[in-house]
Amino acid sequence: IPSFQVYIIQVSVGNHQWTVKHRYSDFHDLHEKLVSEKKIDKNLLPPKKIIGKNSKSLVEKRQKELEVYLQTLLLKFPVTAPKVLSHFLHFHLYVS
């Protein structure tokens, strides 16, 4: 039984669609970098939860919250996403 959850997020940019897979800790690391480098709102990332973190309902809820988080970031950087965000979303593999 894995002790961590991997979130599968659908990414859409223009006509391109793909999925990325990340643990919550990856989102947290991304968020810390964006907060320090790009002054993103600290409260934008859904909070880390300890109790029941792998329950199906919590996983589904957090999945939706993380999708909204990424959509919000893409709206904040409509022309050029910060390098750390582009790498996180694997833009280099899908968008030319």
Secondary structure, DSSP 8 states (H G I E B T S, - for coil): --SS-EEEEEEEETTEEEEEEEEHHHHHHHHHHHHHHH---GGGS-----TTTT-HHHHHHHHHHHHHHHHHHHHHSSS---HHHHHHTTHHHH--
